[in-house]
Amino acid sequence: MIHHTAFSPSEIRTKIRKQEIQLGGHAPSKIYGTLRCARGKRMKIHNRVFFESAEEAEANGFRPCGNCMHIEYNRWNERNKQVEYGL
């Protein structure tokens, strides 16, 4: 997990080009999504974190965004229902 405030804008762009950053997340709500997500673009920089993969984001306790990653969100939601209800 990379905190946005730990790097300059040019360093962030370089990491995106090198594919070291592929997803963005909102730290307080523990939600991650694509870098093009309209909701993600509106978040404050001090709340933004970046991930190299969905696996890394979920390992850090984040869930997929229901707006830009609706298929992944539905899968995540189904897995959580199964765990919650013991199915």
N, C-alpha and C positions, 0 to 999 in steps of 0.2 A: 504494500500500500504506500502510495506516494502522496504527501500532502501538498496541495497546490502552492501554499505560501512558502514552502521550503525551496522553491526554484523560481528563477526569473521567467518571464514570458518566452524568451528565446530558448531557454533550456527546456521548457515544456514542449514547445514546437519541435525541437530536435528529438526529444523522446517519443513524440507522436510519429515523426517520420521514420524513426528506427523501430517502430512498433513496440517500444517498451511500455507505451501507454496505449490501451485500446478501449478502455471503458472508464467512465467517470462515475463518482458516487457522491451522495450527500451524507456526510458523516453523522449529523444528529438523527436523521431518520433511518439510517442504515439501508438506503436504496441505491442501486447502481443501474446505469443504463449506457446507451451509446453516446459517443461524443457529439452527435448531431441532434440529440433529443432537445426539443424546445424547452422543456421544463428544466433540464439540466443546465442549459445555457443561462437561465435566469438566476441560478443560485449564487449566493455570495461566495467570493473566493475563499474566505477563511473556513467555509463549511465543505469545500470541495476536496475530494481525494481521487486518486487515479489508480487503476489496476491494469495489469498486463493481460488478465484473463478472467472469465466468469468464475472459474474454479478458485482463483485467488480472492475474488470479491466474496464469494460464499464462505470460504474458509475464514474470512474476517467477520462473518456474521451479517453480511449484506444480502438483500433479496433483490431480484430483478424488478425493473420499472414496469409497471402495468401499461404505461403509455407507449414507450418505444420498443419494448421487448415483451409484447403481450403473449407470445407463444411460450417463451421461457418463464414468464410470470405464471401462466396457467399450470405449467408443469411443476413449478415450485409450490404453488398453492395446493395442488393435488397431493404432492409428497407430504406437505405439512398436515393436511387433513387426515391422511392415513396414519401418520405418527400420533396426532392428537386423539383420534378416535380408536386407535389400536387396530386398524384394518390391515 
